[in-house]
């Protein structure tokens, strides 16, 4: 028989409050409080089961032409489309309340509101921040690249901070992150579950690419002692003073990186394409001219060929929406990098570079269709403003729906995002990007209750979830200006 005492009545009341009072506000907040979440449209109609299906347009009809009087008309033709599939990604946020805390609310006016509001507000903000980070990534969960001094068992971990010319670990996506995604209070375990970070090591096959990616089974302890500190050189960040985990093998210089614990799966020979990825796809994986694994997996030497997966005895190549760039060369974004190559140099931001990328995207998208947003970091925006002000040019601004303010560039908003990638400016045609959603943010309640017992503890938990993935129907209509020099925050 189901328990029906006073605590059960309290739990039923809390379920109603969580569902009817908090959930609408949570959905409104998470779907609108970051610029990408608000401005990228949501598509639920093209989701079937666990997949979204996208018709990617790549070619025009040839059924056109000029003819002489009485000549045969042009042969009929059709627009060219290639269907791609987007698997859903599943994100969760869990909150826990102890039994005594719940019981105490029976007599303490306002206690429930204080306890619940604190937990709900913080988990919602944490989830929002993490999903926004994912929307700037490539699905592999990279939150920092290991680099700096060598790491032995009792040494501190160090992570890269520079965009270009890191002396250890090379240069790649994630090299600039430092510790901005790392919480200095992260622990290996808590009362009811695991947290922290995993070390991910990459096993390369000579110089032909990776043959395996291994996720350390034990979450890192960051930091065990000390604090997170930026080295005086500005090149790397030290995570505490010591740790107890074994040193990563192979060493950091071979492309090792950190992920949020559990957000990536190990892969080796025979692993299916995309099997490793558990996070949502992001702009770094979409707005590029390479396959996803090429972006994520690298030894940091971009003048070499150790990127992505090797062609044999390795996991299947990880491609965006199942379309390999080598097979579908039209499925690429516009990329304007340093003359030596991406990550092989840096250059100052100039209006000429800005307009060159704007024009490349507009020519592919069509006038008045795209780009319709430019977005970068605060540091790069400062570089742009400083350039204009030094030449006594006006910096015009524009107000957008939702309370956003942007610099006016050719009539479109030039915006910033705290999770944007250092040294890069993204020119987006938002109409060709969509979040394909199987389920909006909601509470797990399939068993009839939102608050459920935590097995083995005098505690209850609620789980917030969303099933969705970012996809693109025309990759060519967005672009990125890379390798821009800047003064780091």
N, C-alpha and C positions, 0 to 999 in steps of 0.2 A: 504493500500500500504506500502511496506517495506521502511524504511528510507534509503535514498541513498545519503545523504549529505557528507561533507568532513570527518566527524567523522566515518561514515560508511566505507569510503574508507580506513581510517587508521586502523579500526578494521579488515577489510579484509586482509590488509597487515600483521598485527600482527598475524592473524590466520595462514597465510602461513609460517611466521617465526617460530612460535611455533611448527607447524607440521613438517616442512621440515628441519629446522635448529636445533632446540632444542631437538625434540623427539628422533632422533637416538642417540644423545649424552647421553640423560637421560637413555635410555634403556641400553646402553653400561655401563654406570656408575652404575646403580642400580643392574644390573645383574652380575657385576664383582668386585665391590669395597669392598666387605666383603668376607672373606674366605669361609663362608658357601654358599653364593650366587654364588660364582664362581665355587666351587668344587662339589656342588650337581647338578646332571643332571636335565634337564627339560624334562618333558614328556607331550606332547599335544595329542598324538595319542590315549591314553586310556581314554580321557575325552569325555564324551557324555552328552550333556545338562549341567546340573549343578553338575554332579557327575563324579568322576573318578572311574574306576573299576580295582581292583587289584587282581591278582591270587596269594594268599599266599601259598607257598609251605611248607608242614609240614610233609610229609611222603614219604618214598621211596617205590619202587615196591618190592613185595615179590616174584616175578616171577623168582627167581634165586635158585640155589641149586646144590649139587653134587649128582649123581645117579650112580647106578651100570650099567654095560653093559646090554643093552636091557630093562632097567627099564623105567617107564613112566617119561616123562619130567616134570619139575616143572609147576604148574598151572600158567597160564598167569595172570598178575596183572598190575597195573598202578601206576604212581606217584600220590601222594595225594595233592590236592589243595583245598583251601577254598577261595571263592570269598568274598572280602570285598569292601565296598563303602566309598569313600572319598568326602564329600560335599565341594564345593568350598567356599573359604573365600574371602571377598571383602575389599580391602584396597584403601584408597583415600587420595589425597593431594590437597588442594584448595589454590589458590593464587588470590589476589584481587588487582585491579588497579582503582584508582579514575578517574572520568571523566576529571577533570582538568589536571591530570598527563598525561593522554592519549592525550588530546588536546595540551598540551604544547610541546609534541614531534614533532609536525608539524614544529616548528620553531627552536627547539634546537637540533643542530646536536649532535648525540651521547646520547641524554637524554634517548631515548627509550632503548638503549642497557644497560645503567646503571640501569635503573629502573627494566627492565625485568630480566636482568642477576642476580641482587641481589635477587629478589623474587624467581626466578626459582631455582637458585643454593641453596638457603636456604631451600626451601620446599623439594627439592630432597634430600638434606642431612638429613633433619628431617625425611622424609619417609624412607630413607635407614636405619637410626638408629633405628627407631621404628620397622621395619620389622625384622631387625637382632635381636632385643630384643625378638620379637615373636618367632623367630626360636630357641630360648633358653628356651621358656616357655612351657606351657601345654594347651594353648588355652583360659585360664581364665583371661588373662590380668593382672596378679598379678605384680604390680610394687613396692610394699612394704607391709610388715606386720605391723599392728598397735601393739605397745607394749611399755613398759616403765611405767612411772607414769600414774595414772588414768587420763582420759580426761573428764573434765566438759565443759560446753558450752563456757566459756571464757578462757579456758586453751589452751596451744599449743598442737597440735597433736604431737605424738612421734611415731617413727617407729623403728623396730628392726634392729640390725646391726650384731649380733653374729650368727654363724652357730649352736652353741650348748650351752645349759644351759642359755638361756634368762630367766631372773627372772619373766618377765611378758609376757604373750602371747604365751609361749611355743616355740617350735622349729619346723620349717616346711619349705617347699619350699618358698622362698621369705624372710626368716628371715635375710639373709645376705645382702640384697639389700641396706639397709639404704636409702639414698636419691639419689642414682646414676641415677635413672630414673625420678627424680622429678625436674622440672624446677622451679627455685626460682622466676620466673616472671609470673608463671601461674595465670590466672585470671578466675573468674566465667564467665565473658562475655566480648566480644569485640564489635566493631561497627557492625559486620555483623553476629555474631554467638556465639556459646558457646565453652568454653574450660575448662581447669582445670582437676579436678579429682573427682571421685565418691568414697564414702565410701561404702564398701560391708560388710554386716553383715551376720552371719550364725546362724540359729536357729537349735540347736541340740536337739535330742530326747533322753534325758538321756545320755547313753554312747553307743548308737547303731548307731550313725551317724547323719547326718543332715536331717532335713525334709523341709528346705527352705533356699534359699539364696536371700537376699534382697539388691538391688542396690539403694542407696540413690538417690532420684530424683534430688537433687540439687548438682551441682559441688562444691567441696571444694574451699575455698579461701586460697591459700598457697603462701607465708605467708601474712597475713593481715598487720602485723607489724614485724619488726625484720628481722633476717636472719636464714637460715638453718644452724644448728650448731651440730657438733658431741659432745656428752656428754663426760666429762673427763674420765668416766669409759670405754668408747669405746663400751658400750652395746647398746646404742640407739641414734637416731638423733632427735633433736627437730626442728619442722617445724615452724619457726617464734615464736612469743610470745603470740599471741591470735588469736582466730577465732570466727566467728559468727554462724557457723553451730551448730546444737544440737549435744550433745555427742552421739556417736554410741550406739545403744542398740540392742542386748546385748553388754557388754563391750568388750574392745580389747582382753582380755584374752580368749574370746570364738572364736577366729579364724578370726577376722575382718581383712580386707586388703583393699588396695587402687588399683584402676584401672584408666586408662585414661578414661575420661568422655565418656560414651556411648559405651564402648567396651565390655560390658557384659550385659546380660539380667537376670532379676530376675526369679527364678524358685520356684515352690512349688509342692504340691501333684498334679499329673496328667501331669506335664510338660514332654515333650518328651525327650528322651535321647539326650544329646548334645545341647539342645535348648539354654542353657545359653551362649555357646561359640560363639564368633564372630571373634576372632583373629585366625591367623594361628596356626596350631599345631607346637610344637617345640620339641627339643631333650629331654627336661625333661619329656614330656608326652610319648615319644616313647621309649627312652632308660631306661626302668625300668621294673619291674616285677609286676606292679600294674595297675589297671584301671585308667583312667584319673581323675575321680572325687575323687579317693582316694588320688591322688597326690595333688590336688588343695584344697580340703575341709578337714580341720583338726583343732582340738582344740589345736594342738601343743604338745600334750602328746602322744608320739609315743610308750610308753609302754602300753597305753590304746587302746580302740577300737573306739574312736570317729573320724573316718575318712570316707570320702565318704558320700554317701546317705544311710539313713536307708532303710530297706527292705520293709517297709509298710508306707503308708501315707506320701510319699516322692516322689521327682522327680525320673524318671526312671534312673537307673544306667548309668553313662556316661562312655562309653568304647571306646577304640581306634579302629576306623574303624568298629565299631559295633561288635567287637569280645571280649567278656568278658573273662577275664583270668580264671575264675572258670570253664567256659565251654570249653575253648580252652587253656589248660595249656601249650601248646607248643608256644603260642603267647606271649612270654616274652623275654626280653633282659637279658644279664648277669649282675648281680649286686654283688659287693663285698663291704660289709659294715663293720662297727665296730662290734666286737664280741657281743656287747650288743644290736645291731640293729641300723638301720639308724637313725641319729639325736640323738642317745643315748650315744655318746662318740666321741672322736677324737683320731687319732693316727698319728705318724710321717710318712712321705713318705719315702719309702725305695725301692731300686731296686727290692727286692723280691716281694713286693706288685705289682709293675709295671709289672713285668714279669708274675706274677700269673694271672692278668687280661688279659694281652696280650695272654697268652696261652689259657685261657677260650674262648676268642673270636675266636682265630685261629682254635681251635678244632671244633667249630661250623661252621665257615665259610669255612674252608679248607685252606691249605697252599697256599700262593701266591694269595689268593682271598681276605682275610681280616684278621685283620683290615688293612686299608690303610691310616688312619689318626688318630692321637691322638691329642686332643685339650683340653685346660684348660685355667686358668686365668694367668695373669702375676705373681701373688703372688705364685701360686703353681709352676710355672716354676722356680722362684727364689729358692724355697725349693729344687727342683731337682738339679739345678746347684750348689747350696751351698753344697749339699750332695756329689756330684762328686768332686768338687774342694777341699773340706776338706780332701778327700782321694786321692788327686793328680791324679784323673782320667781325661782324656781328654773329652771335650765337643765338639763333632763333629757337624757341621752344614751342611745343604743342601739347595740349591736354587731351587725354584719351578717356574713353569710357572706363569706369572702374577706379577712377582717381589716379591713374598713371600719368606721369609727365615725361616727355621725351624731347630730345633735340630734333628739330625739323631738318631732314636731309632729303632734298628733292621731293618734298611733300609727303614723305613717309617717316614714321617714327624711328629714331636712333636711340635704343634703350639699353639699359644695363640689367644684369642679373648676377647676384652674388655667387652663383654656382657656374657661371659661364667660364669658358676655358681661357686661361691666361695667354696673351700673345696672339689671339685670333678674333676675327670679327665675322659674324654669320649674317648672311643676306638671305632672308627666308621668304618664300612664297607660301604663306600659311594655308592658302586654299588647297594646296596639294599635300598638306600634312594633316593627318587625323589621328585621334586617339580612338581606336576600335575597342569598344567596351562591351563585355559580356555581363558585367554587373557593376553598378555604381557602388560607392561606399555604403556598407550595410553591416549590421551586427549578425554574427552567426547565431541562429536561433532555430535550427532544423529540429532540435530535440524539444522545442516548445519553450525554452527559456534562454534569455540572453546571458544572465549570470549563472555560471555552472560551477559545481564543486571542483576544486583542485585536489586530485587524488593524493591522499596521504597528508594533507595539510588542512588546518582550520582556516580555509580561505576560499574565495570565489573569484572567478575571472570572467571577463568579457572580451570577445575578439572582434575587432573591426577588420573588414576585408574589402578588397576591390579586385576584380578580374578585368584586365585591360592590357593593351599594347599599342605603342606608337607605330604607325605605318605611313608609307608615302606612296602616292599613285603616280607622281612624276618627279623623279629624283633630279632631273636636269634643271628644274626651275628654282633651285636654291644653290647657294655658293658660300665659300669661306675664303677669307683673306688671312693667310697664316704668317707666322714668323715675324710678327711685329715686336719691336723692342719697346720696353716699358719700364717704369720704376715700380718695383713690387710693393704691394701693401705691407 
